[in-house]
C-alpha cells in the first residue's frame, strides 16, 4: 500500500462499528492490515482495517459519526507486526 488521501465516511454496519476498526473497500486496503491515519501533521492514529463491499472506493469508514474531512492514510508496520504478532 502506498500513501493515500481518502474521504471519511460512516461505518456501513452496526456489527463493524463495534470492532473499533476502520472499514474500507477491498480494492483500496486489505482486511487485517494496519494503517496510520493522519488528520493533521500532529494528530496520528493507528487502526486495523476491515473491508466491506458497500464502502465506496476512495473512502474510509469510522464507527463514530465524524465530520467529513480528507485523511492521509499511510501503511503502518510495528515491531510486533513484523514479528508475526496479530491483535484480536
PyMOL Python script that loads the backbone (N, CA, C, O; Angstrom):
from pymol import cmd

cmd.read_pdbstr("""\
ATOM      1  N   UNK A   1       0.830  -1.174   0.000  1.00  0.00           N
ATOM      2  CA  UNK A   1       0.000   0.000   0.000  1.00  0.00           C
ATOM      3  C   UNK A   1       0.874   1.236   0.000  1.00  0.00           C
ATOM      4  O   UNK A   1       1.914   1.275   0.659  1.00  0.00           O
ATOM      5  N   UNK A   2       0.460   2.221  -0.722  1.00  0.00           N
ATOM      6  CA  UNK A   2       1.163   3.499  -0.751  1.00  0.00           C
ATOM      7  C   UNK A   2       0.351   4.517   0.035  1.00  0.00           C
ATOM      8  O   UNK A   2      -0.795   4.260   0.403  1.00  0.00           O
ATOM      9  N   UNK A   3       0.955   5.677   0.289  1.00  0.00           N
ATOM     10  CA  UNK A   3       0.222   6.748   0.963  1.00  0.00           C
ATOM     11  C   UNK A   3      -0.966   7.150   0.108  1.00  0.00           C
ATOM     12  O   UNK A   3      -0.847   7.279  -1.111  1.00  0.00           O
ATOM     13  N   UNK A   4      -2.113   7.348   0.748  1.00  0.00           N
ATOM     14  CA  UNK A   4      -3.341   7.687   0.033  1.00  0.00           C
ATOM     15  C   UNK A   4      -4.048   8.818   0.766  1.00  0.00           C
ATOM     16  O   UNK A   4      -3.914   8.963   1.981  1.00  0.00           O
ATOM     17  N   UNK A   5      -4.795   9.609   0.025  1.00  0.00           N
ATOM     18  CA  UNK A   5      -5.704  10.574   0.621  1.00  0.00           C
ATOM     19  C   UNK A   5      -7.105  10.031   0.420  1.00  0.00           C
ATOM     20  O   UNK A   5      -7.514   9.745  -0.705  1.00  0.00           O
ATOM     21  N   UNK A   6      -7.845   9.890   1.522  1.00  0.00           N
ATOM     22  CA  UNK A   6      -9.174   9.275   1.461  1.00  0.00           C
ATOM     23  C   UNK A   6     -10.184  10.174   2.148  1.00  0.00           C
ATOM     24  O   UNK A   6      -9.832  10.987   3.003  1.00  0.00           O
ATOM     25  N   UNK A   7     -11.436  10.021   1.768  1.00  0.00           N
ATOM     26  CA  UNK A   7     -12.540  10.775   2.367  1.00  0.00           C
ATOM     27  C   UNK A   7     -13.127   9.956   3.516  1.00  0.00           C
ATOM     28  O   UNK A   7     -13.320   8.749   3.374  1.00  0.00           O
ATOM     29  N   UNK A   8     -13.415  10.598   4.652  1.00  0.00           N
ATOM     30  CA  UNK A   8     -14.024   9.900   5.790  1.00  0.00           C
ATOM     31  C   UNK A   8     -15.490   9.614   5.510  1.00  0.00           C
ATOM     32  O   UNK A   8     -16.170  10.397   4.847  1.00  0.00           O
ATOM     33  N   UNK A   9     -15.974   8.477   6.026  1.00  0.00           N
ATOM     34  CA  UNK A   9     -17.375   8.083   5.860  1.00  0.00           C
ATOM     35  C   UNK A   9     -17.840   7.385   7.135  1.00  0.00           C
ATOM     36  O   UNK A   9     -17.037   7.091   8.020  1.00  0.00           O
ATOM     37  N   UNK A  10     -19.137   7.125   7.221  1.00  0.00           N
ATOM     38  CA  UNK A  10     -19.686   6.395   8.364  1.00  0.00           C
ATOM     39  C   UNK A  10     -19.567   4.899   8.146  1.00  0.00           C
ATOM     40  O   UNK A  10     -19.579   4.423   7.011  1.00  0.00           O
ATOM     41  N   UNK A  11     -19.453   4.169   9.229  1.00  0.00           N
ATOM     42  CA  UNK A  11     -19.349   2.716   9.186  1.00  0.00           C
ATOM     43  C   UNK A  11     -20.614   2.126   8.565  1.00  0.00           C
ATOM     44  O   UNK A  11     -21.716   2.565   8.893  1.00  0.00           O
ATOM     45  N   UNK A  12     -20.479   1.130   7.668  1.00  0.00           N
ATOM     46  CA  UNK A  12     -21.643   0.614   6.949  1.00  0.00           C
ATOM     47  C   UNK A  12     -22.575  -0.279   7.767  1.00  0.00           C
ATOM     48  O   UNK A  12     -23.749  -0.394   7.416  1.00  0.00           O
ATOM     49  N   UNK A  13     -22.102  -0.917   8.842  1.00  0.00           N
ATOM     50  CA  UNK A  13     -22.968  -1.803   9.622  1.00  0.00           C
ATOM     51  C   UNK A  13     -22.739  -1.602  11.117  1.00  0.00           C
ATOM     52  O   UNK A  13     -21.673  -1.152  11.536  1.00  0.00           O
ATOM     53  N   UNK A  14     -23.743  -1.939  11.909  1.00  0.00           N
ATOM     54  CA  UNK A  14     -23.603  -1.852  13.362  1.00  0.00           C
ATOM     55  C   UNK A  14     -22.549  -2.829  13.871  1.00  0.00           C
ATOM     56  O   UNK A  14     -21.783  -2.496  14.775  1.00  0.00           O
ATOM     57  N   UNK A  15     -22.503  -4.028  13.301  1.00  0.00           N
ATOM     58  CA  UNK A  15     -21.511  -5.015  13.735  1.00  0.00           C
ATOM     59  C   UNK A  15     -20.091  -4.505  13.538  1.00  0.00           C
ATOM     60  O   UNK A  15     -19.251  -4.654  14.426  1.00  0.00           O
ATOM     61  N   UNK A  16     -19.815  -3.906  12.388  1.00  0.00           N
ATOM     62  CA  UNK A  16     -18.479  -3.374  12.132  1.00  0.00           C
ATOM     63  C   UNK A  16     -18.169  -2.172  13.020  1.00  0.00           C
ATOM     64  O   UNK A  16     -17.010  -1.946  13.366  1.00  0.00           O
ATOM     65  N   UNK A  17     -19.176  -1.409  13.388  1.00  0.00           N
ATOM     66  CA  UNK A  17     -18.928  -0.238  14.228  1.00  0.00           C
ATOM     67  C   UNK A  17     -18.474  -0.637  15.631  1.00  0.00           C
ATOM     68  O   UNK A  17     -17.877   0.178  16.335  1.00  0.00           O
ATOM     69  N   UNK A  18     -18.743  -1.863  16.046  1.00  0.00           N
ATOM     70  CA  UNK A  18     -18.330  -2.335  17.366  1.00  0.00           C
ATOM     71  C   UNK A  18     -16.911  -2.888  17.392  1.00  0.00           C
ATOM     72  O   UNK A  18     -16.417  -3.252  18.459  1.00  0.00           O
ATOM     73  N   UNK A  19     -16.252  -2.959  16.253  1.00  0.00           N
ATOM     74  CA  UNK A  19     -14.916  -3.561  16.173  1.00  0.00           C
ATOM     75  C   UNK A  19     -13.790  -2.599  16.486  1.00  0.00           C
ATOM     76  O   UNK A  19     -12.670  -3.042  16.744  1.00  0.00           O
ATOM     77  N   UNK A  20     -14.041  -1.300  16.473  1.00  0.00           N
ATOM     78  CA  UNK A  20     -13.018  -0.281  16.655  1.00  0.00           C
ATOM     79  C   UNK A  20     -11.970  -0.330  15.541  1.00  0.00           C
ATOM     80  O   UNK A  20     -10.822   0.069  15.741  1.00  0.00           O
ATOM     81  N   UNK A  21     -12.372  -0.817  14.377  1.00  0.00           N
ATOM     82  CA  UNK A  21     -11.511  -0.845  13.192  1.00  0.00           C
ATOM     83  C   UNK A  21     -12.032   0.183  12.194  1.00  0.00           C
ATOM     84  O   UNK A  21     -13.179   0.619  12.283  1.00  0.00           O
ATOM     85  N   UNK A  22     -11.187   0.565  11.249  1.00  0.00           N
ATOM     86  CA  UNK A  22     -11.672   1.346  10.121  1.00  0.00           C
ATOM     87  C   UNK A  22     -12.128   0.359   9.055  1.00  0.00           C
ATOM     88  O   UNK A  22     -11.652  -0.775   9.006  1.00  0.00           O
ATOM     89  N   UNK A  23     -13.048   0.794   8.207  1.00  0.00           N
ATOM     90  CA  UNK A  23     -13.589  -0.093   7.179  1.00  0.00           C
ATOM     91  C   UNK A  23     -13.356   0.553   5.822  1.00  0.00           C
ATOM     92  O   UNK A  23     -13.636   1.735   5.623  1.00  0.00           O
ATOM     93  N   UNK A  24     -12.840  -0.241   4.894  1.00  0.00           N
ATOM     94  CA  UNK A  24     -12.508   0.277   3.566  1.00  0.00           C
ATOM     95  C   UNK A  24     -12.977  -0.701   2.498  1.00  0.00           C
ATOM     96  O   UNK A  24     -13.368  -1.830   2.795  1.00  0.00           O
ATOM     97  N   UNK A  25     -12.931  -0.252   1.268  1.00  0.00           N
ATOM     98  CA  UNK A  25     -13.210  -1.118   0.133  1.00  0.00           C
ATOM     99  C   UNK A  25     -11.992  -2.009  -0.081  1.00  0.00           C
ATOM    100  O   UNK A  25     -10.856  -1.556   0.060  1.00  0.00           O
ATOM    101  N   UNK A  26     -12.226  -3.274  -0.421  1.00  0.00           N
ATOM    102  CA  UNK A  26     -11.108  -4.215  -0.585  1.00  0.00           C
ATOM    103  C   UNK A  26     -10.181  -3.841  -1.741  1.00  0.00           C
ATOM    104  O   UNK A  26      -9.058  -4.342  -1.805  1.00  0.00           O
ATOM    105  N   UNK A  27     -10.619  -2.980  -2.650  1.00  0.00           N
ATOM    106  CA  UNK A  27      -9.730  -2.521  -3.726  1.00  0.00           C
ATOM    107  C   UNK A  27      -8.712  -1.497  -3.220  1.00  0.00           C
ATOM    108  O   UNK A  27      -7.669  -1.292  -3.841  1.00  0.00           O
ATOM    109  N   UNK A  28      -9.022  -0.854  -2.085  1.00  0.00           N
ATOM    110  CA  UNK A  28      -8.123   0.167  -1.538  1.00  0.00           C
ATOM    111  C   UNK A  28      -7.163  -0.389  -0.492  1.00  0.00           C
ATOM    112  O   UNK A  28      -5.961  -0.128  -0.541  1.00  0.00           O
ATOM    113  N   UNK A  29      -7.702  -1.157   0.454  1.00  0.00           N
ATOM    114  CA  UNK A  29      -6.908  -1.686   1.565  1.00  0.00           C
ATOM    115  C   UNK A  29      -7.288  -3.142   1.795  1.00  0.00           C
ATOM    116  O   UNK A  29      -8.372  -3.576   1.403  1.00  0.00           O
ATOM    117  N   UNK A  30      -6.402  -3.889   2.425  1.00  0.00           N
ATOM    118  CA  UNK A  30      -6.641  -5.305   2.700  1.00  0.00           C
ATOM    119  C   UNK A  30      -7.066  -5.491   4.150  1.00  0.00           C
ATOM    120  O   UNK A  30      -6.524  -4.847   5.047  1.00  0.00           O
ATOM    121  N   UNK A  31      -8.030  -6.365   4.379  1.00  0.00           N
ATOM    122  CA  UNK A  31      -8.504  -6.665   5.721  1.00  0.00           C
ATOM    123  C   UNK A  31      -7.357  -7.229   6.557  1.00  0.00           C
ATOM    124  O   UNK A  31      -6.603  -8.085   6.092  1.00  0.00           O
ATOM    125  N   UNK A  32      -7.231  -6.743   7.797  1.00  0.00           N
ATOM    126  CA  UNK A  32      -6.182  -7.213   8.697  1.00  0.00           C
ATOM    127  C   UNK A  32      -4.928  -6.370   8.701  1.00  0.00           C
ATOM    128  O   UNK A  32      -4.134  -6.460   9.637  1.00  0.00           O
ATOM    129  N   UNK A  33      -4.724  -5.551   7.680  1.00  0.00           N
ATOM    130  CA  UNK A  33      -3.536  -4.710   7.686  1.00  0.00           C
ATOM    131  C   UNK A  33      -3.760  -3.527   8.630  1.00  0.00           C
ATOM    132  O   UNK A  33      -4.892  -3.236   9.017  1.00  0.00           O
ATOM    133  N   UNK A  34      -2.689  -2.863   8.989  1.00  0.00           N
ATOM    134  CA  UNK A  34      -2.758  -1.719   9.893  1.00  0.00           C
ATOM    135  C   UNK A  34      -2.403  -0.459   9.113  1.00  0.00           C
ATOM    136  O   UNK A  34      -1.501  -0.460   8.275  1.00  0.00           O
ATOM    137  N   UNK A  35      -3.130   0.611   9.408  1.00  0.00           N
ATOM    138  CA  UNK A  35      -2.856   1.886   8.750  1.00  0.00           C
ATOM    139  C   UNK A  35      -2.736   2.979   9.800  1.00  0.00           C
ATOM    140  O   UNK A  35      -3.361   2.919  10.858  1.00  0.00           O
ATOM    141  N   UNK A  36      -1.922   3.976   9.484  1.00  0.00           N
ATOM    142  CA  UNK A  36      -1.821   5.159  10.314  1.00  0.00           C
ATOM    143  C   UNK A  36      -2.635   6.242   9.628  1.00  0.00           C
ATOM    144  O   UNK A  36      -2.380   6.580   8.472  1.00  0.00           O
ATOM    145  N   UNK A  37      -3.614   6.786  10.340  1.00  0.00           N
ATOM    146  CA  UNK A  37      -4.460   7.849   9.818  1.00  0.00           C
ATOM    147  C   UNK A  37      -3.937   9.159  10.366  1.00  0.00           C
ATOM    148  O   UNK A  37      -3.787   9.321  11.577  1.00  0.00           O
ATOM    149  N   UNK A  38      -3.663  10.084   9.482  1.00  0.00           N
ATOM    150  CA  UNK A  38      -3.158  11.391   9.890  1.00  0.00           C
ATOM    151  C   UNK A  38      -4.223  12.425   9.559  1.00  0.00           C
ATOM    152  O   UNK A  38      -4.537  12.648   8.390  1.00  0.00           O
ATOM    153  N   UNK A  39      -4.781  13.062  10.597  1.00  0.00           N
ATOM    154  CA  UNK A  39      -5.804  14.081  10.382  1.00  0.00           C
ATOM    155  C   UNK A  39      -5.193  15.473  10.287  1.00  0.00           C
ATOM    156  O   UNK A  39      -5.713  16.341   9.587  1.00  0.00           O
ATOM    157  N   UNK A  40      -4.099  15.677  10.988  1.00  0.00           N
ATOM    158  CA  UNK A  40      -3.303  16.905  10.904  1.00  0.00           C
ATOM    159  C   UNK A  40      -1.847  16.475  11.031  1.00  0.00           C
ATOM    160  O   UNK A  40      -1.584  15.317  11.357  1.00  0.00           O
ATOM    161  N   UNK A  41      -0.902  17.364  10.786  1.00  0.00           N
ATOM    162  CA  UNK A  41       0.503  16.945  10.916  1.00  0.00           C
ATOM    163  C   UNK A  41       0.864  16.403  12.303  1.00  0.00           C
ATOM    164  O   UNK A  41       1.807  15.621  12.421  1.00  0.00           O
ATOM    165  N   UNK A  42       0.141  16.797  13.349  1.00  0.00           N
ATOM    166  CA  UNK A  42       0.473  16.346  14.699  1.00  0.00           C
ATOM    167  C   UNK A  42      -0.490  15.313  15.267  1.00  0.00           C
ATOM    168  O   UNK A  42      -0.254  14.803  16.362  1.00  0.00           O
ATOM    169  N   UNK A  43      -1.562  14.989  14.561  1.00  0.00           N
ATOM    170  CA  UNK A  43      -2.542  14.006  15.040  1.00  0.00           C
ATOM    171  C   UNK A  43      -2.517  12.764  14.163  1.00  0.00           C
ATOM    172  O   UNK A  43      -2.928  12.797  13.003  1.00  0.00           O
ATOM    173  N   UNK A  44      -2.021  11.649  14.745  1.00  0.00           N
ATOM    174  CA  UNK A  44      -1.910  10.384  14.024  1.00  0.00           C
ATOM    175  C   UNK A  44      -2.560   9.290  14.855  1.00  0.00           C
ATOM    176  O   UNK A  44      -2.431   9.267  16.079  1.00  0.00           O
ATOM    177  N   UNK A  45      -3.264   8.376  14.175  1.00  0.00           N
ATOM    178  CA  UNK A  45      -3.940   7.268  14.835  1.00  0.00           C
ATOM    179  C   UNK A  45      -3.689   5.996  14.046  1.00  0.00           C
ATOM    180  O   UNK A  45      -3.686   6.021  12.816  1.00  0.00           O
ATOM    181  N   UNK A  46      -3.478   4.880  14.740  1.00  0.00           N
ATOM    182  CA  UNK A  46      -3.250   3.593  14.081  1.00  0.00           C
ATOM    183  C   UNK A  46      -4.503   2.731  14.252  1.00  0.00           C
ATOM    184  O   UNK A  46      -5.016   2.575  15.360  1.00  0.00           O
ATOM    185  N   UNK A  47      -4.985   2.176  13.138  1.00  0.00           N
ATOM    186  CA  UNK A  47      -6.178   1.342  13.125  1.00  0.00           C
ATOM    187  C   UNK A  47      -5.900   0.049  12.368  1.00  0.00           C
ATOM    188  O   UNK A  47      -5.028  -0.005  11.501  1.00  0.00           O
ATOM    189  N   UNK A  48      -6.650  -0.984  12.709  1.00  0.00           N
ATOM    190  CA  UNK A  48      -6.694  -2.207  11.920  1.00  0.00           C
ATOM    191  C   UNK A  48      -7.808  -2.037  10.894  1.00  0.00           C
ATOM    192  O   UNK A  48      -8.839  -1.429  11.180  1.00  0.00           O
ATOM    193  N   UNK A  49      -7.593  -2.575   9.702  1.00  0.00           N
ATOM    194  CA  UNK A  49      -8.547  -2.437   8.597  1.00  0.00           C
ATOM    195  C   UNK A  49      -9.437  -3.665   8.500  1.00  0.00           C
ATOM    196  O   UNK A  49      -8.968  -4.796   8.626  1.00  0.00           O
ATOM    197  N   UNK A  50     -10.709  -3.435   8.277  1.00  0.00           N
ATOM    198  CA  UNK A  50     -11.662  -4.464   7.848  1.00  0.00           C
ATOM    199  C   UNK A  50     -12.244  -3.965   6.528  1.00  0.00           C
ATOM    200  O   UNK A  50     -12.279  -2.759   6.284  1.00  0.00           O
ATOM    201  N   UNK A  51     -12.694  -4.873   5.686  1.00  0.00           N
ATOM    202  CA  UNK A  51     -13.255  -4.460   4.401  1.00  0.00           C
ATOM    203  C   UNK A  51     -14.739  -4.795   4.336  1.00  0.00           C
ATOM    204  O   UNK A  51     -15.224  -5.713   4.996  1.00  0.00           O
ATOM    205  N   UNK A  52     -15.446  -4.016   3.515  1.00  0.00           N
ATOM    206  CA  UNK A  52     -16.870  -4.242   3.275  1.00  0.00           C
ATOM    207  C   UNK A  52     -17.178  -3.725   1.882  1.00  0.00           C
ATOM    208  O   UNK A  52     -16.715  -2.653   1.493  1.00  0.00           O
ATOM    209  N   UNK A  53     -17.965  -4.493   1.128  1.00  0.00           N
ATOM    210  CA  UNK A  53     -18.229  -4.158  -0.271  1.00  0.00           C
ATOM    211  C   UNK A  53     -19.027  -2.871  -0.443  1.00  0.00           C
ATOM    212  O   UNK A  53     -18.990  -2.278  -1.521  1.00  0.00           O
ATOM    213  N   UNK A  54     -19.750  -2.416   0.589  1.00  0.00           N
ATOM    214  CA  UNK A  54     -20.565  -1.210   0.437  1.00  0.00           C
ATOM    215  C   UNK A  54     -19.783   0.082   0.639  1.00  0.00           C
ATOM    216  O   UNK A  54     -20.305   1.164   0.371  1.00  0.00           O
ATOM    217  N   UNK A  55     -18.536  -0.014   1.107  1.00  0.00           N
ATOM    218  CA  UNK A  55     -17.723   1.195   1.275  1.00  0.00           C
ATOM    219  C   UNK A  55     -17.211   1.607  -0.101  1.00  0.00           C
ATOM    220  O   UNK A  55     -16.602   0.808  -0.813  1.00  0.00           O
ATOM    221  N   UNK A  56     -17.461   2.842  -0.459  1.00  0.00           N
ATOM    222  CA  UNK A  56     -17.071   3.357  -1.770  1.00  0.00           C
ATOM    223  C   UNK A  56     -15.550   3.459  -1.842  1.00  0.00           C
ATOM    224  O   UNK A  56     -14.913   3.921  -0.895  1.00  0.00           O
ATOM    225  N   UNK A  57     -14.975   3.036  -2.947  1.00  0.00           N
ATOM    226  CA  UNK A  57     -13.534   3.153  -3.138  1.00  0.00           C
ATOM    227  C   UNK A  57     -13.115   4.609  -2.992  1.00  0.00           C
ATOM    228  O   UNK A  57     -13.756   5.510  -3.533  1.00  0.00           O
ATOM    229  N   UNK A  58     -12.028   4.825  -2.252  1.00  0.00           N
ATOM    230  CA  UNK A  58     -11.549   6.181  -2.014  1.00  0.00           C
ATOM    231  C   UNK A  58     -12.046   6.775  -0.701  1.00  0.00           C
ATOM    232  O   UNK A  58     -11.683   7.894  -0.340  1.00  0.00           O
ATOM    233  N   UNK A  59     -12.893   6.003   0.021  1.00  0.00           N
ATOM    234  CA  UNK A  59     -13.345   6.441   1.335  1.00  0.00           C
ATOM    235  C   UNK A  59     -12.905   5.437   2.389  1.00  0.00           C
ATOM    236  O   UNK A  59     -12.610   4.282   2.080  1.00  0.00           O
ATOM    237  N   UNK A  60     -12.865   5.887   3.629  1.00  0.00           N
ATOM    238  CA  UNK A  60     -12.534   5.031   4.755  1.00  0.00           C
ATOM    239  C   UNK A  60     -13.556   5.314   5.848  1.00  0.00           C
ATOM    240  O   UNK A  60     -13.761   6.466   6.229  1.00  0.00           O
ATOM    241  N   UNK A  61     -14.195   4.261   6.350  1.00  0.00           N
ATOM    242  CA  UNK A  61     -15.332   4.423   7.256  1.00  0.00           C
ATOM    243  C   UNK A  61     -14.917   4.234   8.710  1.00  0.00           C
ATOM    244  O   UNK A  61     -14.091   3.381   9.036  1.00  0.00           O
ATOM    245  N   UNK A  62     -15.513   5.051   9.575  1.00  0.00           N
ATOM    246  CA  UNK A  62     -15.259   5.014  11.013  1.00  0.00           C
ATOM    247  C   UNK A  62     -16.542   4.694  11.751  1.00  0.00           C
ATOM    248  O   UNK A  62     -17.634   4.891  11.218  1.00  0.00           O
ATOM    249  N   UNK A  63     -16.418   4.200  12.980  1.00  0.00           N
ATOM    250  CA  UNK A  63     -17.593   3.792  13.743  1.00  0.00           C
ATOM    251  C   UNK A  63     -18.402   4.971  14.264  1.00  0.00           C
ATOM    252  O   UNK A  63     -19.627   4.876  14.350  1.00  0.00           O
ATOM    253  N   UNK A  64     -17.773   6.053  14.606  1.00  0.00           N
ATOM    254  CA  UNK A  64     -18.498   7.202  15.118  1.00  0.00           C
ATOM    255  C   UNK A  64     -18.777   8.191  14.004  1.00  0.00           C
ATOM    256  O   UNK A  64     -17.958   8.358  13.101  1.00  0.00           O
ATOM    257  N   UNK A  65     -19.933   8.850  14.061  1.00  0.00           N
ATOM    258  CA  UNK A  65     -20.187   9.905  13.069  1.00  0.00           C
ATOM    259  C   UNK A  65     -19.082  10.956  13.168  1.00  0.00           C
ATOM    260  O   UNK A  65     -18.803  11.485  14.244  1.00  0.00           O
ATOM    261  N   UNK A  66     -18.484  11.236  12.070  1.00  0.00           N
ATOM    262  CA  UNK A  66     -17.368  12.175  12.035  1.00  0.00           C
ATOM    263  C   UNK A  66     -17.681  13.288  11.043  1.00  0.00           C
ATOM    264  O   UNK A  66     -18.431  13.096  10.086  1.00  0.00           O
ATOM    265  N   UNK A  67     -17.105  14.425  11.285  1.00  0.00           N
ATOM    266  CA  UNK A  67     -17.159  15.492  10.285  1.00  0.00           C
ATOM    267  C   UNK A  67     -16.380  14.981   9.079  1.00  0.00           C
ATOM    268  O   UNK A  67     -15.243  14.532   9.219  1.00  0.00           O
ATOM    269  N   UNK A  68     -16.985  15.047   7.899  1.00  0.00           N
ATOM    270  CA  UNK A  68     -16.290  14.551   6.718  1.00  0.00           C
ATOM    271  C   UNK A  68     -15.094  15.441   6.427  1.00  0.00           C
ATOM    272  O   UNK A  68     -15.221  16.661   6.313  1.00  0.00           O
ATOM    273  N   UNK A  69     -13.957  14.827   6.312  1.00  0.00           N
ATOM    274  CA  UNK A  69     -12.729  15.542   6.018  1.00  0.00           C
ATOM    275  C   UNK A  69     -11.807  14.629   5.231  1.00  0.00           C
ATOM    276  O   UNK A  69     -12.033  13.422   5.139  1.00  0.00           O
ATOM    277  N   UNK A  70     -10.791  15.207   4.679  1.00  0.00           N
ATOM    278  CA  UNK A  70      -9.801  14.444   3.935  1.00  0.00           C
ATOM    279  C   UNK A  70      -8.765  13.914   4.911  1.00  0.00           C
ATOM    280  O   UNK A  70      -8.288  14.649   5.775  1.00  0.00           O
ATOM    281  N   UNK A  71      -8.416  12.636   4.774  1.00  0.00           N
ATOM    282  CA  UNK A  71      -7.483  11.986   5.676  1.00  0.00           C
ATOM    283  C   UNK A  71      -6.309  11.430   4.904  1.00  0.00           C
ATOM    284  O   UNK A  71      -6.481  10.880   3.816  1.00  0.00           O
ATOM    285  N   UNK A  72      -5.125  11.568   5.452  1.00  0.00           N
ATOM    286  CA  UNK A  72      -3.930  10.959   4.875  1.00  0.00           C
ATOM    287  C   UNK A  72      -3.784   9.572   5.477  1.00  0.00           C
ATOM    288  O   UNK A  72      -3.757   9.427   6.699  1.00  0.00           O
ATOM    289  N   UNK A  73      -3.689   8.553   4.636  1.00  0.00           N
ATOM    290  CA  UNK A  73      -3.574   7.174   5.083  1.00  0.00           C
ATOM    291  C   UNK A  73      -2.205   6.642   4.688  1.00  0.00           C
ATOM    292  O   UNK A  73      -1.800   6.744   3.530  1.00  0.00           O
ATOM    293  N   UNK A  74      -1.490   6.070   5.663  1.00  0.00           N
ATOM    294  CA  UNK A  74      -0.140   5.574   5.440  1.00  0.00           C
ATOM    295  C   UNK A  74      -0.051   4.127   5.897  1.00  0.00           C
ATOM    296  O   UNK A  74      -0.733   3.747   6.849  1.00  0.00           O
ATOM    297  N   UNK A  75       0.771   3.306   5.244  1.00  0.00           N
ATOM    298  CA  UNK A  75       0.985   1.951   5.745  1.00  0.00           C
ATOM    299  C   UNK A  75       1.629   2.031   7.117  1.00  0.00           C
ATOM    300  O   UNK A  75       2.379   2.967   7.395  1.00  0.00           O
ATOM    301  N   UNK A  76       1.351   1.071   7.971  1.00  0.00           N
ATOM    302  CA  UNK A  76       1.917   1.069   9.315  1.00  0.00           C
ATOM    303  C   UNK A  76       2.481  -0.301   9.600  1.00  0.00           C
ATOM    304  O   UNK A  76       1.835  -1.316   9.337  1.00  0.00           O
ATOM    305  N   UNK A  77       3.678  -0.332  10.133  1.00  0.00           N
ATOM    306  CA  UNK A  77       4.314  -1.586  10.488  1.00  0.00           C
ATOM    307  C   UNK A  77       5.020  -1.398  11.822  1.00  0.00           C
ATOM    308  O   UNK A  77       5.901  -0.548  11.950  1.00  0.00           O
ATOM    309  N   UNK A  78       4.638  -2.183  12.802  1.00  0.00           N
ATOM    310  CA  UNK A  78       5.271  -2.099  14.111  1.00  0.00           C
ATOM    311  C   UNK A  78       6.222  -3.262  14.293  1.00  0.00           C
ATOM    312  O   UNK A  78       6.238  -4.198  13.493  1.00  0.00           O
ATOM    313  N   UNK A  79       7.004  -3.198  15.338  1.00  0.00           N
ATOM    314  CA  UNK A  79       7.902  -4.299  15.662  1.00  0.00           C
ATOM    315  C   UNK A  79       7.086  -5.562  15.931  1.00  0.00           C
ATOM    316  O   UNK A  79       7.474  -6.647  15.497  1.00  0.00           O
ATOM    317  N   UNK A  80       5.954  -5.437  16.644  1.00  0.00           N
ATOM    318  CA  UNK A  80       5.104  -6.593  16.917  1.00  0.00           C
ATOM    319  C   UNK A  80       4.550  -7.196  15.628  1.00  0.00           C
ATOM    320  O   UNK A  80       4.517  -8.417  15.479  1.00  0.00           O
ATOM    321  N   UNK A  81       4.120  -6.350  14.704  1.00  0.00           N
ATOM    322  CA  UNK A  81       3.565  -6.856  13.455  1.00  0.00           C
ATOM    323  C   UNK A  81       4.637  -7.596  12.657  1.00  0.00           C
ATOM    324  O   UNK A  81       4.367  -8.657  12.094  1.00  0.00           O
ATOM    325  N   UNK A  82       5.844  -7.048  12.605  1.00  0.00           N
ATOM    326  CA  UNK A  82       6.916  -7.692  11.847  1.00  0.00           C
ATOM    327  C   UNK A  82       7.304  -9.030  12.470  1.00  0.00           C
ATOM    328  O   UNK A  82       7.808  -9.913  11.777  1.00  0.00           O
ATOM    329  N   UNK A  83       7.071  -9.187  13.787  1.00  0.00           N
ATOM    330  CA  UNK A  83       7.430 -10.436  14.457  1.00  0.00           C
ATOM    331  C   UNK A  83       6.338 -11.495  14.309  1.00  0.00           C
ATOM    332  O   UNK A  83       6.502 -12.618  14.787  1.00  0.00           O
ATOM    333  N   UNK A  84       5.212 -11.149  13.646  1.00  0.00           N
ATOM    334  CA  UNK A  84       4.141 -12.105  13.431  1.00  0.00           C
ATOM    335  C   UNK A  84       3.009 -11.997  14.431  1.00  0.00           C
ATOM    336  O   UNK A  84       2.058 -12.775  14.361  1.00  0.00           O
ATOM    337  N   UNK A  85       3.081 -11.047  15.369  1.00  0.00           N
ATOM    338  CA  UNK A  85       2.013 -10.851  16.353  1.00  0.00           C
ATOM    339  C   UNK A  85       0.774 -10.311  15.664  1.00  0.00           C
ATOM    340  O   UNK A  85       0.868  -9.409  14.832  1.00  0.00           O
ATOM    341  N   UNK A  86      -0.395 -10.859  16.007  1.00  0.00           N
ATOM    342  CA  UNK A  86      -1.655 -10.334  15.480  1.00  0.00           C
ATOM    343  C   UNK A  86      -2.577 -10.011  16.634  1.00  0.00           C
ATOM    344  O   UNK A  86      -2.712 -10.800  17.570  1.00  0.00           O
ATOM    345  N   UNK A  87      -3.210  -8.858  16.573  1.00  0.00           N
ATOM    346  CA  UNK A  87      -4.152  -8.447  17.611  1.00  0.00           C
ATOM    347  C   UNK A  87      -5.508  -9.086  17.332  1.00  0.00           C
ATOM    348  O   UNK A  87      -5.887  -9.289  16.179  1.00  0.00           O
ATOM    349  N   UNK A  88      -6.220  -9.396  18.390  1.00  0.00           N
ATOM    350  CA  UNK A  88      -7.569  -9.946  18.224  1.00  0.00           C
ATOM    351  C   UNK A  88      -8.596  -8.982  18.726  1.00  0.00           C
ATOM    352  O   UNK A  88      -9.792  -9.269  18.670  1.00  0.00           O
TER     353      UNK A  88
END
""", "prot")
cmd.dss("prot")
cmd.show_as("cartoon", "prot")
cmd.util.cbc("prot")
cmd.orient("prot")
